[in-house]
Amino acid sequence: MSEFFFSGSATAKLDDKCRFVIPQAMRFGLVEEGKLEFTIALGLGGCLAIYRKSDIEKIVKKFQAKQHEPKFQKFFTMFFSTLYHTTCDNIGRVTLPAILKKAAGIEKDMVVAGVLNKIELWPQEKYEADLASFFNQEEEQSPFQTMMEEAFSLLNEKEEEKKEPVALLEEVVEAVKGSV
């Protein structure tokens, strides 16, 4: 069985009660042990991120190891004081807390984007502006093209072949025999 990851995007609108609908396919990816529970958090680049319960637990564990380092204190205060553990109602609506709505600059229209182990929430205008700038053809090589090349180059990286000491010794012996 292959490992699940989030992908795709959809637009959503906040209703008068600050609720939006997570696309059904993405909701299914949030279910763990038969429960639909997840966390909305601050994300990178100005978005919000929705994490599965198990993924936020891993993040918390890693952050706990650094909790007494002064350079992270302000970040930890902002990050953990704005974590919102929640679920969906029967039709997939989620309430977006006012503090997170404000932090991300989401007014009404937003993009819900699946990105590997998380779902990102972007103000629609910012998402579309970023997308347009990535595909800007006026430059010799667009920022998107550069990022895409670097990302796809990760697929070409090979793990160093790991050989048993006996196999390495046999290769050395064969090489020595061949040179004599």
Secondary structure in CASP SS format (residue, H / E / C, confidence):
PFRMAT SS
TARGET T0000
AUTHOR 0000-0000-0000
METHOD secondary structure of the structure
MODEL  1
M C 1.00
S C 1.00
E C 1.00
F C 1.00
F C 1.00
F E 1.00
S C 1.00
G C 1.00
S E 1.00
A E 1.00
T E 1.00
A E 1.00
K E 1.00
L C 1.00
D C 1.00
D C 1.00
K C 1.00
C C 1.00
R E 1.00
F E 1.00
V E 1.00
I C 1.00
P C 1.00
Q H 1.00
A H 1.00
M H 1.00
R H 1.00
F H 1.00
G H 1.00
L H 1.00
V E 1.00
E E 1.00
E C 1.00
G C 1.00
K E 1.00
L E 1.00
E C 1.00
F E 1.00
T E 1.00
I E 1.00
A E 1.00
L E 1.00
G C 1.00
L H 1.00
G H 1.00
G H 1.00
C C 1.00
L E 1.00
A E 1.00
I E 1.00
Y E 1.00
R E 1.00
K H 1.00
S H 1.00
D H 1.00
I H 1.00
E H 1.00
K H 1.00
I H 1.00
V H 1.00
K H 1.00
K H 1.00
F H 1.00
Q H 1.00
A C 1.00
K C 1.00
Q C 1.00
H C 1.00
E C 1.00
P H 1.00
K H 1.00
F H 1.00
Q H 1.00
K H 1.00
F H 1.00
F H 1.00
T H 1.00
M H 1.00
F H 1.00
F H 1.00
S H 1.00
T C 1.00
L C 1.00
Y E 1.00
H E 1.00
T E 1.00
T C 1.00
C C 1.00
D C 1.00
N C 1.00
I C 1.00
G C 1.00
R E 1.00
V E 1.00
T E 1.00
L C 1.00
P C 1.00
A H 1.00
I H 1.00
L H 1.00
K H 1.00
K H 1.00
A H 1.00
A H 1.00
G C 1.00
I C 1.00
E C 1.00
K C 1.00
D E 1.00
M E 1.00
V E 1.00
V E 1.00
A E 1.00
G E 1.00
V E 1.00
L E 1.00
N C 1.00
K E 1.00
I E 1.00
E E 1.00
L E 1.00
W E 1.00
P E 1.00
Q H 1.00
E H 1.00
K H 1.00
Y H 1.00
E H 1.00
A H 1.00
D H 1.00
L H 1.00
A H 1.00
S H 1.00
F H 1.00
F C 1.00
N C 1.00
Q C 1.00
E C 1.00
E C 1.00
E C 1.00
Q C 1.00
S C 1.00
P H 1.00
F H 1.00
Q H 1.00
T H 1.00
M H 1.00
M H 1.00
E H 1.00
E H 1.00
A H 1.00
F H 1.00
S H 1.00
L H 1.00
L H 1.00
N H 1.00
E C 1.00
K C 1.00
E C 1.00
E C 1.00
E C 1.00
K C 1.00
K C 1.00
E C 1.00
P H 1.00
V H 1.00
A H 1.00
L H 1.00
L H 1.00
E H 1.00
E H 1.00
V H 1.00
V H 1.00
E H 1.00
A H 1.00
V H 1.00
K H 1.00
G H 1.00
S H 1.00
V C 1.00
END
